[in-house]
Amino acid sequence: MSGARAGVQDPSAGAGEASGDAETLARVVFALLVVACFAAFFLTQRLKHTPTAVQRFERTPSFSPSAPAPANLEQISFKLARADEVTVTIIDSRGDLVATLVRDWPVPRYKQFSLRWNGRRGGARRYGHMRTPSGRTVLVPENAGALAPAGEYRVEVALRRQHRTVISPWSFTLVGR
């Protein structure tokens, strides 16, 4: 018998197996990270090319309800990427509701929807229509509440079927009397 005794293991015999397991684990983790990077890349590319729900927000930068027409109405318009029923509200700089212009109003996709706000608080009691010089039909909600105070406001569009709300990227100013 040479120097090894029966039942006694060489302590260096398991070291090769442990380093082999660690190397295999490192390779698996690396492969998973590469796959995750590719998945994240393709997801961001898809999101980048998905049209936003509300497009071409337009508004006048400021208006005064006491000015002569047509400067006495805030001009608001936008397009939708998908047809939906919209609720359009005006919110102040704190995000508080000031006026509701339309509620669950059907808007077709990719057609510019235009409406006006008279600077008054509350919900619209009835609706009128007007034509712009370019021939576009504009919805004119008639809010009958008190005049909103001078300040910064934004348009909020709630999309009923899509269960989401979009706030206009730009504010507009209601100029005092």
N, C-alpha and C positions, 0 to 999 in steps of 0.2 A: 504494500500500500504506500502510495506516495504521501504527501503531506496533508491531504484532505481527509477529514473524518466523516463518517456517515452521519447524516442529519444536520450538519452544519453547512450553512450557505455562505457563499462568498459575498460580502457586503457590496461590492462593485457590480454585481450581476444585475440588479434592478435599476441601476442608474440609467442605462441605455433605454429601457422601456419608458421611464418617466420623461426623459428628454424627447423621445419620439412622440409621446402623447401630447406634450406641450407644443411641439412643432406642428402637429396635425390640427390642434385646436387653433393655433395662430393662423394657419392657412384657411381654415373654415371661416374664422372671424373676418379675415381680409376679404375673402370671396363674398361674404354677406355684405360687407361695407361697399364693395364695388357694385354689387347688384342694387343696393339701396341708392347709391349715387345716380346710377342710370335711371332708376324709377323716379327719383326726385327731378331729374332733368326733364324727362318726358312729361311729367305732371305739370311742371312750371311752363313748358312750351304750350301745352294744351290750354292752361289758364290764360297765358299771354294772348292767345289767339281767340279766346271766347269773348264775344262782344259784351260790353257792360249792359246791365238791365235797362238803365235809363241813359239815353244818349242825347247829345246836342242840347244840353241845358242852355237856354238863352233867357236873359232878363235885362231890364234897363237898370243901369247902375243906381239911379235915384229917381224919385218922383215925389210930387206934392199933391195931396188930395184937393187942395184949394187952388191949384193952378188951372188955367183954361185947358179944355180938352185939346188934344189927347194926352197931354202931360199929366193929367190928374189920375191916371190909371197905371199901375205897375204892369208891364208887359212880361208875360211868362210863357215859355214854350219848351217842348222837349219831344223826343221820339222814344219809342219802346222797342227793344230787340224782339220781344214776343208780345202778342196781343194780351191784354189783361184788363181787369177792372181796377181803376185807380182811385185813391182818395188823395186829393191835393190839399195840403194845409200850409199855412204860413206860421213859422215859429220865430220867436224873438231870439236875442243873443244868448239867453239862458237855456234855450231849448223848450220854452213853454209855448203851448198852443195859443195862437192869437186869432186865427180865422180858418174856417174850413170852406174851401172854394167849391169842391165837388166831392161826392162820396160814392164809391163803387161805380164810377163812370167808365163805360166801355171805351177803350182806346185801341185802335188797330195797330199792328206792328209796322214800324218804319214810316209812319205818317206823322208829320209834325203836328202835335196837339198844342194849340195856343189858347190862352185864357188871360183874363185881366183881373186885377184886384183893386178895389176902390179905396183901400186903406181902412176899412171898417172892420171891427171885431165881430166874432160870432160866425154862425153858419149862413150860407146863402139861402135866401127866402125864395128866389126865383132866378131865372136865367134869361139873358138876352143874347143876341148874336150881332156881330158886326163884321164887315168886310174890310180888309186892309187894302191899300192901293195896289198891292201885288195880286189881289184876288183871294187871299187866304181867309177862310172863315175863322172867326175868333169867338170863343165862348166868353160871355161877360156875366159872371155870378153877381148877384146884387145882395151884398151883405148889408144889413140894416143896423148893426150895433154902433156903439160909440166909436169915434175915430181912434185908431191906435196911436200911441205916443210916437214922437220922432225917435228914430233909432235904426239900428241894423237888424235886418230880417233875412230869413232864408226860406226856401221852398222845400217842403218835405213831400215826397211821393211814396205812398204805400201801395204796393202791388199785391192785390188780394190772392190771386192764384199762386203766385210765387212765394208768398209768405215772407216778404222782405220789404224793407223801407229804405229809401235812398234820399239823402239830403243833398241839395244842390251844393256844388263845390264853391260857389261864390255867393256872397251876401249882396243885398241891395239896401239902400238907405231911404227911409221915409223921412222926407224933409218937413219940418214943422211949418205951421201956418205963416 
